[in-house]
Structure formats: structure tokens, C-alpha cells
């Protein structure tokens, strides 16, 4: 069993931390760090018996994660102070949204960029407001700028010149050229408020977006963390609403994400032991490739199975754009390198 398997067993509660040897701890910590889940593991094992050195590391990780969440929420507040006076509403996405909503998946979750969703007519206006408020463009390359604006689901990334924090302004959740076109307007319209007054996606839309980000929009790099998000979100939402899974099925159908959401649910069952309702608890042969990709790390935290990794990389681009555009894009990126 490699370190990635041990990591997910610890997170799922299938393995007692007290049974791990020193060598196993080295591998688990390396894998967790590579998956940006070290603080998550530290929270999950807060009451477990672990070696003193591991306990000290976990304590530091929990403290650092708490500070990072405060910084992320402060950055969201800075965006609100810039955009709200101009009448531009936004919905928080991903890690900052989980923290704002106080969801269990936010415990120890590493938060990078601030991701927000605005309605498409407000995108350019939001960009101008942010530029005037101290943000600036990260990508200066004309091709990358054109690619983002014409084909992607977000503006080119912006970074604040003094706080050095990035913001991604989304107008939908998947690239414009993607084979799946979720209803972003419905997501914004049905958003709910956190206790701090931030708008976040509704439970069903949050689960749909999480699944899309995991499976439909990427090559599964860092997928164990995203799958943990999905597992925790669906578990907690289902515990609060007995009809959640049925509502999620219908909402996923609306967004064209039904197959994606069902696959995420099956992977959460296979890897983290999620309990699924009737109609969801099937076994699909193709899921095996996704499991292998998610768990492809060695005891040093390095990605294993280069061919499988490249296959998922190509798959992510194949889903995002038509063949002719994909060939032109990959050729352009190769020449630029």
C-alpha cells in the first residue's frame, strides 16, 4: 500500500493513526503535503495518538490554516468594499466560500486565490473597478490574455499590487468552449448568504461546482483534496436535508453535470467511504482509471504513472475545446515554451 492509500484511509477513518510506523508517517506527510491536505489531515487527527514530532507539525499546520482562512476572508471583504459601492454583486466560490459558510471541508483547507462569480454583463465593469482599486494583471502575454477573454470561464487573473493576493473573476464555472454549459445565471440567482453577508452557492450548486472542478474541468491534479471537499459537502448537506440527493440529481441535470456529479459521488464512496442513496450506488468500470489517477503518488509525494497523468492532461483539454482549436492551442503553447 502506498502513502496515498494510507492518507485516504486515515481521512476516512479506516486506519488508526497509532498503528503507523515512522516510515509510514514520512510517506503520508509527503503525500498530504503534495495534495495540499496536510492541515486537513492535522484537523482530522487532532485527537489521535501520533508521534511527538508529528503532533508538533500538525499543531503548526492547524495554526497556519486558521491564519490563511482569516487572510482569505479579509481578501473577500476587500473585494466587496471595492465592488459593492459600484453595485456589482458577486458569489464566493471554492475555498473562500467554504470558509465563509463555516463548512466542515474548510477545516485545514488550503486557500489560494480568491474566486468570485459575477453575472456576465458585469464582468468588464468588475475588472475596471478592481484595476482602479489596486489589482493588476498577472499575465502580460497577448496570447494568454486573448485566450482567457475569448474562451475561458474567467478573466485573466489579477493580483493586488500591495497585498500580493490573486483574484479570479468568473462569469461561469466551465470554459465557454467546454462540451458542458452550466447555467451560471441560475447559480447566481439561487445563491444564499453566509452569516457574514457574503453570497455563496446554494448547497446543490456548490456540490455541482465542486464536481465540475474535480472531473469536468481538470486533469485531477490535486484531486484528492477536491474529492474530499465533495465528500464533506454532500455528507453534511444530506445530513441537514433528507431530500438533498434528489435535489442534487435534478440540479445536476439542469447544469448538464449529472454524469459528472454521479461519478464524483462514486469516487467519494470508493476512496473516502461515502454512503450513497439508491440510484447512485452503482459500479462503473471506467471509474477505475479515475481512482488510479487520484491515488498515483509514491512515498515521496511524487506523481506516479506518467502516461496516465498525460492521458488525463489531454482529456482535460479535449473536454475544454473542439479538436481544431485544441491542436492550435497546444501547438502555440509548445512553441512558446
PyMOL commands that set and color helices and strands:
alter all, ss='L'
color gray80, all
select helices_A, chain A and resi 3-12+17-19+22-34+38-44+52-86+94-100+104-106+120-132+142-151+184-189+203-216+223-240+244-254+258-272+287-294+306-320+323-336
alter helices_A, ss='H'
color red, helices_A
select strands_A, chain A and resi 91-93+114-117+135-137+158-160+166-170+192-193+199-200
alter strands_A, ss='S'
color yellow, strands_A
deselect
rebuild
show_as cartoon
